[in-house]
């Protein structure tokens, strides 16, 4: 499947080329360890390491072409060197070219925002399959090429994996692909060369400040996704978020809005709320859904609006939405034989946690206790730790602070960081149990019939990462074991 330089660098601005311009390359890599004879290596500057430091390794492994932002002091006469302004952006473009520009042959819709990306992308995938289409999905939980599952390692794959998966979808006959677009992927130019049919904005709240440093930088990166959409693309944004309209400010294509509270192109109102679902009025029609919470009303409305913008029939969409089930690890409920309800949710940001706890509060009859089991991830944005604990203590009757994925950090220190957010009035509500299984077990011991236990932060994840090692751990499995189900 080799490609020559002219094919690969179509639409790419080259600053200089040293060596043979007619080289044919076998594969593209940005990890020098994967390079074999006849391959092309792209030296990308990352947050941890700089690919330029590994050019010699790539050449020694047989690279025929090196793409870089500056030439090394020594260069091999058998290797061609192509100098570009931004290696990461070029990687995205040549990956797209290498895999025969897959997004010219599939309608790709990207979902970005802090919360709701996985739910919206997955529900669109499930809805369009119900409508009879072959569909692809790129998400945090799992990637799908029509029915074939492909394990996900990142919210958005790297540029090479991404284009390879999209090419596989085209080959399989998929007409649509719905994908989560993370802020990291936008910032690292992983999606820069892709042709998006549309983009969806969910909301933006406190997250990933370990990477972006400031909220303004995080906001700017999200907006950049919409700025890059083409003239023929559409964008649909949540105007109930104060930054929703900002996303459309410089967008060149067709602009649409959705809201549960104000005037918008697509509107929805919650008529009834129950633990088993909601009755919605969506675009003038009443439908019963299997989802709970105002945030899910927004998610379903984004799904509806997007499907309409993709020219699907209104009645068919509404029928399909009424049949959809919740996404793995998103407000999933498990009821014990003694009448205690556990809710497992991926909420790992302050806003997502607040949404879930407020949803539970709105459904309480008044006598139930809400017991929240929550942690915070290690090696990530530390500023959200006290906020997570503060929200939990304010909106719960009891809180158990525990481990999430401590990664390389001391889990006890993470819990101490969280405790900083608990006010003096709420300290009596809060326990700290580092072992997550014991924390869930203790919550069950404290609970009585009709009480609600929220286990937040991990959702669909089936592992716990401690000191760089992933151990099997699934909140739902643990709950079912403790509930003896």
N, C-alpha and C positions, 0 to 999 in steps of 0.2 A: 504493500500500500504506500510505497515511497512517493515523496513529492519533491519537486525541484524548488530551488530558492524563489524563482519567479512566481510559481504558484502559491507558495507559502506566504510571500511578502506582498501579495496583491493588497492594495489599500493601506500599506504600511510605509511611513516616511523613514527612509534609511539615511543616516548622516554620513556614513562611509562604509565601504566594503573592501576588505583586504583579503585577497585570495581568489579562488575559483568561484565565479558567479553561477556556474552551471551544475553545481553539486546537487545530487539527489540524496535526501536523508530518509532513513528508515523510521525513526521515532523521534518524538520531542520529549525532553525532560528538563525539569528545573532542580532536580536532585542529582548531583554529580555521581552519587553511588549507583544510580540506576542506568547510567549511560553505558552503551555498548558500541562496538565498532559500527560506524556509519550513521550514528545518531546526531541530533542537534541538541545543544545545551543552552538554556537561557539563564543568564546570571541575574537573578532578581535580588533586590535589596529588601530584606525582611526586618521585622522588629527585633529578632534575636540574632540572626546571622546575615551575612552579605554573600550572595552567590558568587561575587567576583573573587572571593577568597578561595573558591573551589574550582576555578577555571583549569588550573594545572591538573587536578584530579580528573576532570572531565576529558581533557586532552589525552591524558595517559590511558584512560579507559576506551579511547577510540573515537571521540567526538570529531565529526567532520566539519561541523559548523558551530561556532560560538556566537551567541547574541549577548551583547554587553553594552553598558553605558560608557565605559572607558576601556581602552585597550590595555592588556597587561604589559608589563615591562618586557617580558619575553614572549614570543609567539612562534608557533610551529608553522613551517612552510606547507605542511600537509593539511593544515586546518584553515578554513575560511573564518574570518572574524567580521561580524556585522555590528556596527555601532549605531545605537538608537538613543533617543532621548529618555524613554521610560520603558525599561525591560518588562515590567509587570503588565503594562498596557499592551505591549507587543505580543507577549505570551498569549493573552486572551485572543488577539486577532489571528495569530498564526495557528493557534489550536482550532479556532473556528474554521479556518481555511483548510487545515489538515484533514478535518472530518467533513469536508465538502459542504460547509456552511449549512448545518442542519436546521437553523432557525428560519431559513428561507422556505422550508418545507413542513413546518409545524407551527401552529398558533400558540405562542408562548406567552403566558401571563405571570407576572411576578408579584408577590405579596411582600410588602415591607412594613415595618413598624416595630414597636417594642413587644406588644402582646397580641395574640390572635393569629399570627402568621400560620402556624401549623394547622390550627383548626380550619381556617378559611381555605388554605391550599388543599387540605385533605378532603374537606366537604365538597369542593369543586370537582376534585378527582372522582369522588364517589357519585356525585350528582350526574356528571357527564357520562359516566359508565352506565348509570340507570337510564340515561337518555339514548343509549345505544352506540356510543362512540368508543373507539380505542383511545386510551388516554395515558399520559405519563405523569408522574408525580416526583418532585424533588423536595424532600422535607426532612426535618429534624428526626422524626421517628423512623421513617423508612423511605427509600426510593422505590418507585415502581415503573417498569416498562410494560404497560398494559397490565397483565396479571402477574408478571414476574417480579418478585421482590428482590431488591438489591440493598444490602445493609448500608445504612447511612452512618458516616463518621463525623460529619460536620453539618451544620444547618444548610450551608451552601457548599457544594464540592469545589475543589480547585479547578482552574480553567480547563485543564486536560481531562479530568474525570467528567466534568460538566458537559463538555462537547462530545466526549465519547458516549455518555449516556443519552444525550439528545440525538446523536446519530443512530444509536441503537433503537430509540423510539421511532424515528423516521423509518428505519428498516422494518420495524414491526408493524408499521401501518398506523401509528398513532396520529390523530389529527390535532390533538391539543396536548399541552403540557402546562401544569400549574406548579409553580416553584416558590419556595420561601427565598427571599433575598435578604441576607443578613447585612448589617452595617459593615462588618469586616470584609465581606465579599465585594461590596461597593467600593470601599476605600482601597482595597488591594487590586482593583480593576479586574476581578475574576469574571464579571458579567459584562465588561465594557464592549465587547464585539457582538453581543447577542442582539438579535432583532426581536424586540418585545412587541407583541400585539397590544398588550395592555399592562397597566400597573395599578395595584391596589394599595392604598395607605390605610392602616388600621388606627394607630395612635402612637404617641411618643411620650415616654416617661423615663424615669431614672433607671439607667442600665448602662453597662459596658464602659463606665468612666475610667476603669483601669486601662482601657485601650485608647479611648478618644480623649481622655483627660478632662474635657469640659463638656457640659450639656450643649453648648453652642456648636462645638465641633461635631458632636453626635448628630445634632439636628441638620447641620450643613451636609453631612454625608448622606443622610436619608433623602434630603431634597435633591441631591445630585443625581439620584436614580431617576427621578421624574424629569429633571432638566435634560437628561440624555435620551429620553424617549423621542421617537421620530414623529414627523408630521401626520402620519397615518395611524398612529397609535392612540389609544385612549387611556385616561387616568381616571380613577374613581376614588374619592377621598372622603374620609369621615369628618364632617364639619362639626361634629360634637366635640372633637378635639380642637383645642385652641390653635394648634399649628396645622390643622387640616388644610385650610385654604392656602397657607404658605407653600405647601408642597406643589400647588398648581401654578404658582406665580410666573415661572419662566417655562412652563411646559408648552411645547410647540403643537401638540396634537389636540384631541377632543377631550374636553374636561367635564367631569360629572361628579355629583356629590351624593352622599347618603347620610341620613340622620334619623334618630328616634325622638328628637326634641324640637327641631326647627325646620324651616322650609328647605327642601332639597329635591334633587331629581328623583331619588328613591327614598320613600319614607316607610316607617314601621312604628306600630304602637303596641305595647303589651296590654292585653285585655285581662288576662288571668295568669297568675303564677302559682305553681304547685311544685312539690318535690319530684313529681313525675313528668313535668314538662310545662310548656307555656302555650296559651292561646294568643296568637298574634293577628293584628290586622296589617297585612303587608301589601303595599301598593293598591289599597282599596279592597283586598280580599281577606277573609278570615281563614287562618290555617292553624291546626294544632301541631306543635312540634315536640320532639323528645328532648328538648334542651331547657336549661334552667339559667336564669340570670340576665340582667340587662346587657352585660358584655356579649352574651351569646345572641341576643337580639341584634346587636351590631354585626356580629360575625355572619349571621344568616342573611342579614340585609345586604352585606357586601357580596355574598355568594349570589343572591338573587339579582342584584344590579349587574354584576359581572356576566352572569348567564344571559341576561337580556341584551347586554352590549355585544355579546357573541351571537346574537340573532336567534336565540332559542325561544320557543313558544311559552308565553306567560303561564298558561294553565299546566303545561307539562313541567315547568320549573317548580311551581307551587306544589304540585302533586309529589314531585321528587323530593323537595325539601321536607315535606311532612313525613316522609319515610326514612329520612337520614337519622343515624344514631351518633352518639357522642364519640369524639376521637379518643383514642387510647390515652389514659392518664389525664384527661381533662374533665374535671368535675364528675368523676366516676363514683357511684355510690355502692356500698356493700353493707347489707343489713345482717346483723347477727341473729341467732336463734332467740336471744333474750331481748330483742328489740332495740339494740344500739346501732345507730347508723354511722359508718365511716365514709368519709369523702376523700378520695385521692385526687390531688390536683397538682399540676406542674408549676403552679404559681411560685416563681423564684425572683420576682421583682416586687418592690413595695406596692406599686399600683395594682399588679395582678392579685397579690395577696389581699389587698383592701377590697377589690372587686368581689372576690370569692366570699370573704367574710361578710360583706354587706349583703350579698345574695342570700347567704344562710340566714342572716338576721331578718331579712324581709319575709322569709318563709317560716320562721319560728312562730309557734302559737303562744310562747311567752314563758313556759315552765322548763323547757329543755336547757341543759347546760351545753355550751359549745367549748370543747377542749381542743386546742390547736397544738399540733406537733410540728415544729418548724426548725430549720437550720439555715445556714448560708454557705455557699461554696467557697473553698479555699483558692488562693491564687487568682482571685477575681476582685471586682470593685468592692473595696472594703467600706466605702461610705454608705452603702445600702444596708449594712448589717444592723446598726442600731435602729434604722427605720423599720426593718422587718419585725424586730422584737417589739418596738413601740406600737405598731399597728396591731400586732397579734394581741398584746396585752390590753389595748383599748377596746378591741372588738370581740374578745373571748372571755369566758368565765374562768378558764384555767389555761395556762400555756406551759408546754414542755419544750425547752430549747435543747436541740440535739445536733448531731452531725448530719451534714448533707453529703457533699463530696469534698472532704478536707484537702484532697490532693497532697501537696507537699507541706501544708501548714499543720500546726498543732491544733486539733479540733477543740481542745479546751480553751485556747486563746480566741478562736473564732466565737465561741459562746460568750466569753468575757466581753468581746467587742460588741456583740448583740445586746448584752445586758445594759450597756451604756445608754441605750435608748429607752429603757423602762423607767417610768416615773416612780417616785417614792410611794405614791398612792397605789401603784399596781404591783409592787415587788412581791406582795403576799400571794399573788396569783401565779407566780412564775417559778417553775422548777427547772433544773438543768440536769439532764441525763445524757451523757456523751454517746453511749451505745444506742443507735437508732432503734434497734429491735426492742430493747428494754424500754425505751421511751414510748413506743407504740403500745407495748404490753402494759405499762403503767397507766397510760391514758385509758385503756380498756378497764383496768382495775378501778379507776376513779369514776368511770361512767356508770350511769343507771339507765333503766329502760327509757327510750325516747331521746336520750342524749345524742349529741352529734360530735363525732371526732373528725377534725380536719387534719389530714396528713399532707403537708404541703412541701413543694420544692422539687420533687423528683419525678412525679407523674409516671410517664411511660418508661423511664430508665430502669434497667434491670441489673444495675451494678452500683457499687460504691467505690470511689477511687481514694485510696489511702496510701500515702507515701509512694505515689507513682504506680501503684498496683491496683488493677480493677478486680474487685471481689463481687461475686454474684449477690445481688440484693434487689429485691422487688417489693415495694411497699404493699402492693395488692396481695402477693403471695404471703407476706408476713401477717397481714391483717386476717386473711382467710385461715391461716394456721392458728392464730390467737383466738379467732371467733369459732374455731373447730368446725369450719364449713367444708 
